[in-house]
Amino acid sequence: MTNTIDPRNADSTASLDELDSGVGWRVLSGTDIVSTERITALLDEFDRSFAERAFTPAERCYCDAQANPPQHYAARWAAKESFLKTLGEAVPKVPTTEIGVEREPTGPRLVLSNQASEALTDRLRAAGIDTSRADLSVCMSHDVTCDRALAHVVVVGPTVDASASRRAEPTAEQGGDS
């Protein structure tokens, strides 16, 4: 799986100077909440076929190694649904197996296949966001006592016009060399 928008890319993160400079920024977000009981029922009813159709091999390996696998599957399902909501499509064209969640020391990270990455890039362009400087993040939580998992995905980036104006070379009329 590849991810063209890498939240670890220092160039994609806004500096305080940029935020104060009047550069236009846009935010896309999606949130989803999932019943752990519902995921448990799907895993029980369809055995491994649900997990294989909905989750990446790495996600299945991680979740199955946990003390309460359905809780972790539910959080990942919520993350996938949250990502799909950022695309703004009534009927998503990206299968959930094309969206993965990896656990890193700093927290969860979305890993997108080429298909998911292209769908996000198309959505960013349609929203006027500079795809080369967009930042993607995911936050997940689960609570066994209330039987719920929650995820929130945020994509933030400067608008294309703002990014282009910051990178544009001055013309003679703007005070540049002629």
C-alpha positions in Angstrom: 0.0 0.0 0.0 1.2 3.5 -0.7 0.3 6.9 0.8 0.9 10.0 -1.3 -0.1 12.2 1.7 2.4 11.4 4.4 1.6 13.0 7.8 5.3 12.5 8.7 6.4 14.7 5.9 7.7 17.9 7.5 7.1 19.9 4.3 3.3 19.2 4.6 3.0 20.7 8.1 2.1 24.4 8.4 4.4 26.7 10.3 3.1 29.4 12.6 4.3 32.0 10.2 2.2 30.4 7.4 -0.9 30.3 9.6 -0.4 34.0 10.4 0.4 35.0 6.8 -3.2 34.8 5.5 -2.6 31.6 3.5 -6.0 30.1 2.9 -6.5 26.6 4.5 -9.3 24.1 4.0 -10.3 21.2 6.2 -12.0 17.9 5.3 -13.1 15.7 8.0 -15.1 12.5 8.8 -16.3 10.9 12.0 -17.8 7.5 12.7 -18.9 5.6 15.7 -19.3 1.8 15.6 -20.9 -0.7 18.0 -18.4 -3.3 19.1 -21.3 -5.7 19.5 -22.2 -5.3 15.9 -18.7 -6.1 14.8 -18.6 -9.1 17.1 -21.9 -10.3 15.5 -20.4 -9.9 12.0 -17.3 -11.8 12.9 -19.3 -14.6 14.6 -21.8 -14.9 11.7 -19.4 -14.8 8.8 -16.4 -16.3 10.5 -13.2 -15.1 8.7 -14.9 -13.9 5.5 -16.1 -10.6 7.0 -12.6 -9.8 8.3 -11.0 -10.8 5.0 -13.4 -8.7 2.9 -13.2 -5.6 5.2 -9.6 -5.5 6.6 -6.1 -5.6 5.4 -3.9 -8.6 6.4 -1.9 -6.4 8.7 -5.0 -5.2 10.4 -6.3 -8.7 10.9 -3.0 -9.8 12.3 -2.9 -6.9 14.8 -6.6 -7.2 15.9 -6.5 -11.0 16.3 -3.5 -10.7 18.6 -5.3 -8.4 21.0 -7.2 -9.5 24.1 -10.5 -8.2 22.7 -10.2 -8.4 18.8 -13.7 -7.0 18.0 -12.9 -3.8 19.9 -9.9 -3.2 17.7 -11.7 -4.2 14.5 -14.5 -1.8 15.4 -12.0 1.1 15.8 -10.5 0.3 12.5 -13.9 0.0 10.8 -14.8 3.5 12.2 -11.5 4.9 10.8 -12.2 3.5 7.4 -15.8 4.9 7.4 -14.4 8.2 8.6 -11.9 8.3 5.8 -14.6 7.5 3.3 -16.7 10.4 4.6 -13.8 12.8 3.9 -14.2 11.8 0.2 -17.8 13.2 0.3 -19.3 10.5 -1.8 -22.8 9.1 -1.2 -21.6 5.7 -2.4 -17.9 5.3 -1.8 -15.9 3.8 -4.7 -13.0 2.7 -2.5 -13.2 -0.8 -0.9 -12.4 -0.8 2.8 -9.5 -3.2 2.2 -7.8 -0.3 0.3 -7.7 1.7 3.6 -5.5 0.4 6.3 -4.7 1.5 9.8 -1.2 0.9 11.2 -0.2 1.4 14.7 3.0 3.5 15.3 4.6 4.8 18.4 3.0 8.2 17.8 -0.4 6.8 17.3 -2.5 5.3 14.4 -1.7 6.2 10.8 -3.8 5.6 7.7 -2.1 3.6 4.9 -3.8 4.1 1.6 -3.6 1.9 -1.5 -3.1 3.6 -4.8 -6.9 3.5 -5.4 -7.7 5.2 -2.1 -4.8 7.6 -2.5 -6.0 8.6 -5.9 -9.6 9.1 -4.6 -8.3 11.4 -1.9 -6.1 13.3 -4.3 -9.2 13.8 -6.6 -11.2 15.0 -3.6 -8.5 17.5 -2.5 -8.2 18.9 -6.0 -12.0 19.3 -6.2 -11.9 21.2 -2.9 -9.0 23.4 -4.1 -6.5 22.0 -1.7 -2.8 21.8 -2.6 -2.2 18.0 -2.7 1.5 18.3 -2.2 1.1 20.0 1.2 -2.0 18.3 2.6 -1.8 16.5 5.9 -3.8 13.4 6.8 -4.4 12.3 10.4 -6.6 9.8 12.2 -7.7 9.5 15.8 -9.3 6.4 17.2 -10.8 5.4 20.6 -12.8 2.6 22.0 -14.5 2.0 25.3 -15.4 -1.5 26.3 -17.9 -0.3 29.0 -20.1 1.5 26.5 -19.4 -1.0 23.7 -18.4 1.7 21.1 -15.4 2.6 19.0 -15.0 6.1 17.5 -12.7 7.5 14.8 -12.1 10.9 13.3 -10.1 11.6 10.1 -8.9 15.1 9.3 -7.3 16.3 6.1 -6.0 19.9 6.2 -4.0 21.8 3.5 -3.5 25.2 2.0 -5.7 26.2 -0.9 -4.1 25.9 -4.3 -4.3 29.7 -4.9 -2.6 30.5 -1.6 0.1 27.9 -2.1 0.7 29.0 -5.7 1.0 32.7 -4.7 3.5 31.8 -1.9 5.7 29.9 -4.4 5.3 32.2 -7.4 8.3 34.1 -8.6 7.7 37.9 -8.6 7.2 39.4 -12.1 8.7 42.7 -13.3 5.3 44.3 -12.4 5.5 42.9 -8.9 9.0 44.2 -8.3 11.1 41.3 -9.7 14.1 41.7 -12.0 13.3 42.3 -15.6 
